[in-house]
Structures are given as structure tokens and as C-alpha cells.
Amino acid sequence: MNVLLNGNKVALEGDPLKVGDEVPHFKLVDQNNEKVKTADLLGKVTLLSVVPDLNTDICSLQTRRFNQAVDQYTDVNFVTISTNTVAEQRDWCAAEGVHNMRMLSDEQESFGYATKLYVPDTGFDTRSIYIIDAAGVVLYSQIVPEISDEPDYDAALTALSNVIA
């Protein structure tokens, strides 16, 4: 699959997850430098907000927007995944006052390769949003066609509300 980066076509590692797929096995790293596996995200509905680089305007906007929504959904895991290092994520959270989102680093690209969201030409995962159920089945998928554009927050949050209703 291809997406655009500043109007230029770039290829993803393959065909990303779609609704009905099970989330594959991957490993990420949390803010305590602990490994987080796929199984650690199961057990309740989870919104995965994937951003290429927190230190860019659109990624910051996306993460802050979902951070603001966390309190409205008490039974949902909100997770931001980026290829930034744990230290970069910590610094960003401290600077932006983001405390509600769970930040996970895909610096090793395990998540990006497993989900086919990795963009080899750039070294980061493409901008996307997934909602997965407690068993790890994809209920909602949004791959943003132009990486430098914001996602459709309203569509994602509406889908999330419908899932937990």
C-alpha cells in the first residue's frame, strides 16, 4: 500500500491491518523502559494512535487531541505509538503536559513491521488510528492518506463511542 508524504508517494511495508483482522504480535517499550507486548494491550477496548514523530506539529496535535479525550472514555485504553525513543517521548510529554495518554516507543520498528505501517523510505510508522476490542480484533481502521495531514478525529471518536455503547 502507498500513502503520500508531502505529496510524494511512499510505500508501506505491506498491506496494513483492516477491520476484522487480529492484531499481530509485536513489542514496544513504555516510559519505564519496560517491554510491552500485544497481549499487554488486551483485556479492554484500545484506541491506538500511531504518529510518525512526536516532535512535529501534526503528531503533537494528534497526541494532544486524544489526550484530551481520554477522560471521556473511562473503560478504554488510549495509546500513542511513535518511533521516537523513550527519552524523546518523555521529554515531549513533560514539555506538552501530556499525562493521560500511554506512550509507547516503536524505536525497534517491531509494531510497524508487524502491522505493515512501517514506511521503509522514512524510518517511521505511517499516521493511523486503530480501535481494537478486548480480544485484539480490529474494529476500526484509519490510515491517513497524506502523512502530513491530521486524521479524522471525529470519525475515530464516533467509532469508539459506538464500540463501547
C-alpha positions as CSV (number, residue, x, y, z in Angstrom):
1,M,0.0,0.0,0.0
2,N,1.1,3.5,-0.7
3,V,0.5,6.8,1.2
4,L,1.7,10.3,0.5
5,L,4.3,12.3,2.3
6,N,4.2,16.0,1.3
7,G,2.5,14.9,-1.9
8,N,5.1,12.2,-2.8
9,K,4.1,8.6,-2.9
10,V,5.8,6.3,-0.3
11,A,5.3,2.6,0.2
12,L,4.3,0.9,3.4
13,E,5.9,-2.3,4.4
14,G,2.8,-4.2,3.1
15,D,-1.0,-4.1,3.5
16,P,-1.9,-2.7,6.9
17,L,-4.4,-4.2,9.2
18,K,-8.0,-3.9,8.3
19,V,-11.3,-4.3,10.2
20,G,-11.7,-7.9,11.3
21,D,-8.0,-8.7,11.5
22,E,-6.4,-9.8,14.7
23,V,-3.6,-7.6,15.9
24,P,-0.3,-9.4,15.3
25,H,2.4,-10.0,17.9
26,F,4.8,-7.0,18.4
27,K,6.9,-5.5,21.2
28,L,7.0,-1.8,22.2
29,V,8.7,0.0,25.1
30,D,6.9,2.1,27.7
31,Q,8.1,5.2,29.6
32,N,9.7,2.9,32.3
33,N,11.7,1.1,29.6
34,E,9.6,-2.0,30.1
35,K,8.7,-4.2,27.1
36,V,5.0,-4.1,26.2
37,K,3.7,-7.0,24.1
38,T,0.5,-7.3,22.1
39,A,-1.0,-9.3,25.0
40,D,-0.4,-6.5,27.4
41,L,-2.8,-4.3,25.5
42,L,-5.7,-6.8,25.5
43,G,-8.5,-7.0,28.0
44,K,-10.4,-3.8,27.2
45,V,-11.1,-1.7,24.1
46,T,-8.0,0.2,23.0
47,L,-7.5,3.1,20.7
48,L,-4.1,3.1,19.1
49,S,-3.0,6.5,17.8
50,V,0.1,6.0,15.6
51,V,2.2,9.0,14.8
52,P,5.5,9.2,12.9
53,D,7.4,11.7,15.1
54,L,6.1,13.4,18.2
55,N,8.5,16.3,17.5
56,T,6.4,17.5,14.5
57,D,3.4,19.8,14.6
58,I,0.8,17.4,13.3
59,C,1.9,14.5,15.5
60,S,1.8,16.8,18.5
61,L,-1.7,18.0,17.6
62,Q,-2.9,14.4,17.2
63,T,-1.5,13.2,20.5
64,R,-2.8,16.2,22.4
65,R,-6.2,15.8,20.9
66,F,-6.5,12.2,22.0
67,N,-5.0,13.1,25.4
68,Q,-8.0,15.5,25.9
69,A,-10.5,12.7,25.0
70,V,-9.1,10.2,27.5
71,D,-11.2,11.3,30.5
72,Q,-14.4,10.9,28.5
73,Y,-13.8,7.2,28.0
74,T,-13.0,5.6,31.3
75,D,-13.1,2.0,30.1
76,V,-10.8,2.5,27.1
77,N,-7.0,2.3,26.8
78,F,-5.7,5.2,24.9
79,V,-2.2,4.5,23.5
80,T,0.1,6.7,21.3
81,I,2.8,4.8,19.4
82,S,5.7,6.5,17.7
83,T,9.2,5.6,16.5
84,N,10.6,8.2,18.9
85,T,12.9,7.0,21.6
86,V,11.5,6.6,25.2
87,A,13.6,9.6,26.2
88,E,12.2,11.7,23.4
89,Q,8.6,10.7,24.3
90,R,9.3,11.5,28.0
91,D,10.7,15.0,27.1
92,W,7.8,15.7,24.8
93,C,5.2,14.7,27.4
94,A,6.9,16.9,30.0
95,A,7.0,19.8,27.6
96,E,3.4,19.4,26.5
97,G,1.9,18.5,29.8
98,V,0.5,15.2,28.4
99,H,-0.2,12.8,31.3
100,N,-3.3,10.8,30.3
101,M,-2.0,9.0,27.2
102,R,0.0,5.9,27.4
103,M,3.1,6.5,25.3
104,L,4.8,3.5,23.7
105,S,8.0,3.6,21.6
106,D,8.4,1.6,18.4
107,E,12.0,2.6,18.0
108,Q,12.8,-1.0,17.2
109,E,10.1,-1.0,14.5
110,S,8.5,-4.2,15.7
111,F,5.0,-2.7,15.7
112,G,5.5,-1.0,12.3
113,Y,6.7,-4.2,10.6
114,A,4.1,-6.4,12.3
115,T,1.2,-4.2,11.4
116,K,2.6,-3.2,8.0
117,L,2.5,0.5,8.9
118,Y,6.3,1.0,8.6
119,V,7.5,3.3,5.8
120,P,11.0,2.0,4.9
121,D,11.9,5.1,2.9
122,T,11.4,7.3,6.0
123,G,12.2,5.1,9.0
124,F,8.9,5.7,10.8
125,D,5.3,4.3,11.0
126,T,2.6,6.0,9.0
127,R,-0.1,8.1,10.7
128,S,-3.1,5.9,11.6
129,I,-5.7,5.1,14.2
130,Y,-6.9,1.7,15.2
131,I,-9.6,0.6,17.6
132,I,-9.2,-2.9,18.8
133,D,-11.6,-4.9,21.1
134,A,-10.6,-6.7,24.3
135,A,-9.6,-9.8,22.3
136,G,-7.4,-7.9,19.9
137,V,-9.6,-7.8,16.8
138,V,-9.6,-4.6,14.8
139,L,-12.9,-2.8,14.9
140,Y,-11.9,0.5,13.3
141,S,-9.0,1.4,11.0
142,Q,-8.0,4.8,9.6
143,I,-4.8,5.1,7.5
144,V,-4.3,8.8,6.9
145,P,-3.7,9.1,3.1
146,E,-1.3,12.1,3.4
147,I,1.1,11.5,6.4
148,S,1.4,15.3,6.9
149,D,-2.4,15.7,7.4
150,E,-4.3,15.3,10.6
151,P,-6.6,12.2,11.0
152,D,-10.3,12.5,11.1
153,Y,-10.7,12.7,14.9
154,D,-14.4,12.9,14.9
155,A,-14.8,9.7,12.8
156,A,-12.4,7.8,15.2
157,L,-14.1,9.1,18.4
158,T,-17.6,8.4,16.9
159,A,-16.5,4.8,16.1
160,L,-15.1,4.5,19.6
161,S,-18.4,5.7,21.2
162,N,-20.3,3.2,19.0
163,V,-18.0,0.3,20.1
164,I,-18.4,0.9,23.8
165,A,-22.1,1.8,23.6
